[in-house]
Amino acid sequence: MGSVTRRMHNKSFTVDSQATILGGRNIGNEYFEADPDLAFADLDVIGVGPVARDVSTAFDRYWNNELAYPVSVLIDKPPTPEETGRMRQQLNEFAAAQAGSVYLKALRNSDLADKLRKNEVRYSWGNAVVVYDLPEKMLHDAGEKEYQMAPQLRPYADGVRKELILFSPYFVPGEAGTSFLTDLVARGVRVRILTNSLASNDVSVVHAGYAGYRKPLLRGGVELYEMNKKLTGNSGRRRRGGGIVQGQPARQIVRVRPGAGLHRLHEPRPRAVVHNTEIGVVLASREIAQGMGDWFDNNIGQLAFRLELKRDENGSETLLWHGTVDGTPQTFDVDPYTGFWKRLGIGFLGILPIESQL
């Protein structure tokens, strides 16, 4: 396995070791609803207190590691003071020109911004444990679990007793993950998963890796849901608003435009587990857990297709997608809103030995 396929994928925003935001957003307009044609729906969580200090410690551990290079090492010569001054002036002029933009007006007038100004944001207090891959993971073989985050999460997964709900944009469980989830069902745990459909997934090759696990998961009693790309912008916006920061269900998972896609908080797929380094937080909050479950119950029928594995009298299995189109119940027997050639391409990719890179 080459080093080119490995990367630091940790995402955090921490201020003075007092408050931290963790989530799946990259830096780009489409991650902050600033792109009129494309928007990813992400899940963020804000933490204050010791959890912020733990994230700060993780940050320092990475950027003081031997694998981190200062920018000065990567450029031929540093900019002169005059060049730096010109670039700073250009940045200031650009920022000033955006002050009256539609995006910044919407941001200033948002529900969250209003509650922050009025000191009305409600937090859900409870224990939070920061988990992350060690930076040394990049220096060792992929099979060395000593440096991986996954073993830190396993006790929480093993401890599930009643219900497990997974929100994942790039869901490739692998054989081990599929067995784990179906074993949970076998011992009486209800398992529900929301992921991207082929039509909403921005990384089609990942969908190829996931598609082969749909039937085994459904056979094992796992409930699968895939995002319904046809939701309108208005129907998505009506459901947006509060997030975990306010102790409400994570509504950022709602699709907001036909060109939008479910993005991520953490990805249960081989690349995230084995190749990347990642960071996350485990929240022990009955309020948040109840809110997430209630949100799923109340909204999933409008936001996603429910998959069914139907068997005929000869034992032949067919996948069906049950959802709504323009408010009317409808069932598909192929991936909704996709053409023959796209499905053919995904089928071809699915037979290639590339799962470890997904």
Secondary structure, DSSP 4 states (H G I P E B T S, - for coil): --GGG--B---EEEETTTEEEEES--SSGGGTT--SS--EE--EEEEESHHHHHHHHHHHHHHTSTT---HHHHSSSPPPHHHHHHHHHHHHHHHHHTTT-HHHHHHHTSHHHHHHHTT-------EEEEEE--GGGGGS-TT-GGG-SHHHHHHHHHT--SEEEEE-SS---HHHHHHHHHHHHHTT-EEEEEE--TTT-S-HHHHHHHHTTHHHHHHTT-EEEEE-TT--HHHHHHH----GGGTS--GGGS--STT-EE--S---SHIIIIISB-EEEEEE-HHHHHHHHHHHHHHHHHHEEEEEEEE-TT--EEEEEEEEETTEEEEESS-TT--HHHHHHHHHHTTSS-GGG-
